Amino acid sequence: MLIPGKIQEIIKEMMKYKIEIITLQEIRWQGQGRIDKPDFTLLCSGSEEKTSLLGTGFIMNKTKQRSLLDFKPRNKRIMYKTD
């Protein structure tokens, strides 16, 4: 996920195969957060150090995005969504 354009590539494949939610591993991003876009939401939980290792996340389409109430990052390996 450190390569520019990788998220758009994943979104394109999700739309092609009509996937509503996908789980990501080894995203290699630092910190925790949420990115809301018109067509999708990305939730991520990564390492606090600048190691570019580990990390997990979810990408969901706008249908699932509306039903998301909250998500709970636990650490760089574990997170879950609540709905």
Secondary structure, 3 states (H helix, E strand, C coil): CCCCCHHHHHHHHHHHCCCCEEEEECCCCECEEEEECCCEEEEEECECCCCCCCCEEEEEEHHHHHHCCEEEECCCCCEEEEC
